């Protein structure tokens, strides 16, 4: 009878261990096969309430439906880091699929300078076994360099210097010259972010090229999409000015 009990216990542990390895293989497959919706899920990294001593950062991410079971979704979490700096970021809102995930964190760094923020997708393997109870990090899915300047405490808000109304046909390529130039030859840097919290960000979102063109390859959904471009003027590593432009892209059928 004792031998039978030991046999059943060993059999149970063997089944649990095989399930753990199976989940690990499934996770590897889903990461490598792109079932997370691609490397860049998309979103915006926005500076809030900047002053001379601190600033807040808001990360809004848009994700696709994951082809996973409920248990596998429970293993997933999001982390945000800012390279060498330690920002205190907490998840404040957690919506369901095809909606938004928002993080708001307060950073006690001086409220001046350029900071690079990265968002990662973290998997937690939920198992009774120590060798399987660890976490696994996928590739970065959202990364942006944000400029903190107390003169513009909310980099996604006003001032708006100009409004662009652009039309493009669905399924084509938008390559629009914004005609940004600096007569003094200073360097211009661009940061394209959604204009509001309610936005649709496709898997291949628009972006601004280094030479000032708004580029969008094959917009798949018709409708009006609002973005804000922050244009920064730099000289010898020092930011001289920052301007905000509202862009409304009307994707026609």
N, C-alpha and C positions, 0 to 999 in steps of 0.2 A: 504493500500500500504506500509506503514511504517512497519507494522508487517511482511509483506512478505519479505522486505529487511532484517530485523533483523533475520528472520528465515533462509534466504539464507546465511547470514554472519555466523551464528552459525553452519549451516550445513557445510560450507567450512572449518571452524576451526576444526570441528569434524573430517572431512576427513583427514586434514593435521596431526592432532594429532594421528589418528590411523595409518597413514603411518609412522610417527616417531617411534611409538612403534613397528610396524612391522619390520622396519629396525633394531631396537635394538635387537629384537628377532632373526633376521637373522644373525646379527653379532655374537651374543652369540653362535648360532648353529655352525657357520663356525669356530669359535675359538675352541670350544669344540670338534667338529667332525674332526678336523685336516685338514680342507680344505685349510689351509695356507701352506700345504706341510710339516706339522710336526713341532715339537718344534724347532729343529735345522735345519735351512735352509742351513747353511754351509757358509764357507768363510774363510778369513784370516785377521788377524790383524798384521800389519807390522810397524816397527819403521823406520823412515826416517830422515836423516839429523840431527842426534843427536850431540850436542856439550855440553859444560859444563853448559850452561845456559838454553837451551831449546831443544825440539825435536818435530818432526812432527809424527803423527800417520796416517797410511793409512788403511782404512777398506774396504775390497773388499768382497761383498756378492753375492751369487748366489741364485736366488729364482726360484720357480716353477710358473706355470701359476695359477692365482687365479680364482676360480669359482665365479666371481662376475661381476656385471654390471659395466659400465664405471663410473657411479655416485659413486658407492661404492668404486671403486679404487681411486677416487678423495679424499675420506675420509682418505686414508692411507698415512702415512708418516713414516720416520725412524728417530729415535733419538739414539744418542750414548752418554753414560756417562762413567766416569771413577771413580765411587764410590765417595769418599770424595773430589776429585779434580775437578776443573772446566776447562775442555779443550774446546777450541773454535773450534768446528768441523762444517764444512759446506759441504753441498752436492755439489760436483763439476761435476759429470757426472750422468745422469739418463737415462739408456737404457730401452728397453722394456723387456717383459718377456723372460725367458730362456737366459738372458744375465747377465751382471754385473751391480752392483750399487757400486759406489766408493765414499768414503768420505775421504777428506784430511783435517786435522786440525792441528794447531800449538799450542803446549802446552808450557806455560812459566814456568813450573816447572823445577827445577834443572834436568839436563840431566843425572842423575844417579838414579838407583834404580829399583824396581819392581812395576809395575802398573797393576791393573786389569781393563780391559775394557769390557763393556757389551753393546750389541746391542739389542734394543727392537723394536717391531713392534707396532706402535701407530695408533689407529683408531680415526678419527674425525667424529662425527655425525653431518652431515650438515642439520640444520633445523632452521626454524624461531623461534622456541620455545626455551626459555632460558633453560628450564630443559632438553632439548635434545641437546643443543649446547655445548657439552663438549667433552672430549677425553677419550678414554678407552685404557688401555695398556694390550697387550697380554703378554705371557711369553717371557723370554729371548730366542732369537734364535741363538745368537753367543756370546761366552764369552771366553776370553783368558787373561792370565797373560803375559805381555810383559816385557822383561828385557831391560833397557836402559843403554847403555855403550858407551861413545864417542869413545872408541877404535874400535867399530863396528858401525859406524854411520848409516849404512843401513843393518838391520839384515836379509834382504832377499837376499842380494847380496854376493859377495865374501868376505872372502876367502872360497874356497871349499877345504876341506882336503882330501876328497875321494868321489868316485862315486860308487854307488851300482846299478847293473843291475839285476833286479829280474823278473822272469816269473811266471805267475799264470794262470790257466785256468778259463775262465768265469764261474760264477755260483758256484765256490768252495770257500774255506776259505784259505786266506793267513795268515800264522803264521810264520814269518821269523825272526830268531834270528840275530839281527844286531851286536851282540858280542861286545857291548860297556861295558867296565869295567874300573875301576880305581884301580890301584895297591895300592894306599894309603887309599882306603876305603872311599873316599869322596862321597857325594851324587851327583847323576847325574839327571838333569832335561832335559826334551825333549820338543821341540816345533816344530810341523810339519806344514809347510805352503806350498802353491803352489809355484813352482819355477818361475812362470812368471804370467803376468796379463791374459794371454790367457789360461784358464784352464777349465776343466770340473770337477765339484765337485758333486758327486752323493749324494743322500739323506743319505746314510750310508757310509761316507768317511772313508778312512784308518786312523789309529792313532797309536801312539807308546805307548806301555804299560809301566808301571813303571819299569819293569825289562828288558826293552830294546828290545822288540819284535815289529816288524811292523805287525799290525793285520788289515786285511780287510775282512769283512764278506760278501761273495756273491757279488763280483764285477759284475755288470750287463751289462756293455758295454765293448766291445773289443777295444783295442787301447793302445797307450803308454801314460802314465801319469807321469809327472815330479813333484816331491816334494822336498823340502829342509828341512832337520832336523837340528835344532840348538841344540847342546848338551852343556849344561852348567855344570860346576863343582863347587859345593858349599861345604863350610866347616864352620860350626858354624854360619850360616846365612850370610856368606860373599862369593860372587862369585869370584872364582879364575881364571877361564878361560872360553872361549866360542869357540866352533868349529862348522863349517858348513859342512854338507854332502849332496850331491846331490843323490837323489834316483829316478831311472827310473823304473817304474813298467809296464811291457809289459803284458797286459791281452790278452790271446789267446782264440780263439774260441774253 
